[in-house]
Amino acid sequence: MSIIELATMRAKAGRADDMGRALPVALSVIGEAEGCLAAAALRCVERPDEFVLRIQWVSVAAHEAFRETAEFAKYRAAFADHLGEVVGFAHYQVI
């Protein structure tokens, strides 16, 4: 059974639009990763500086393996300059 990674992040002050443009670039990198089934970025309507990444992996192990690759560094670099903080992060299973 696949898992869903949800990561909630806030952009630095005044950088939300930049973050909104950078996340699709980052997800194009992660979308090519072994074990990644789907990836999407969501922007909060009420708090436009807040974003959620929803990434579907074949397993937690596949996600952890990706974090050890050079591609992870490319993924993270795409939005790192705009990232203020990671608010929450977890893996979920569909029930």
N, C-alpha and C positions, 0 to 999 in steps of 0.2 A: 504494500500500500504506500502511495506517495505521501509526502508531507508538504505542508505549506509553511514557509518562512514569512513572518510578518515583522517588519522593522519600521518603527515610527521615528521620524527625525524632524528636527527643526533647522531651518536655514539661519545663517547669521543675519543680524539686523540689516535690512536693506538689500539682501541677496536672494530673496525668495524667487524672483523671476529668473535669475541666473541658475538657481538650483533646479527650477522647473525645466529649463532648457538642457541642463547637464544630465539629469537622470535618465532620459531616453537613450543618451549616448552610453551611459554606464550599463544600462540594461541590454543594449545591443551586444556588449562584451559578455555579460553573464548569460545571455540567451544562447550563446555558442558553447557554454561550458558542458562538459560531460556530466550527465545526470540532471541537467536542468530541463524541465518539461515546459515551463512557461514563466513569464516574468512581466509584471506591470507596475507602474508607478501611479500613485493616486495623490491628488492635492486636496487638502481640506478646504471646503467652501467657507466655513466659519472662521478658521484660523489659517489664512493663506500662506503662512510661513511654515506650516506643518505638512509633512509628506509621509505616505506609507508605501513601502515596497512590499509587494506580494509576489513571492517567488515559489514556484512549485518544483520540488526536487524528488527524485526517485527514493531518496532516503536522507536521513540526517548525515550519515557517513559521506554521501556524495557532496553535500554542502560543505562539510568539514574538509574534504579532500580539495575542493575548489579553493578554499581559503589558503591553501599551501602553494598555490600556483602563481606564476608570473601574471596570469590573466587577472587574478584577484587584485593585484597592485594596479593594473590598468583600469579595472572597474572602479576601484576606490578613488583613484586619481582624477577620474572624470568629474567628480563632484566635491572632492575634499576641500577645496578652497571656499566653498559656499556653505559647508556644513557647520552648524552651530553646535548641535548636540544630538545624540541618539537618545530618544526618550524611552523606547522600549524595544525589546527584541525577543522573539520566541519562535519555536516550531510547533505546528498544530497538525492534528490528523482530522480528516473529515469523519463525522460520526453519522 
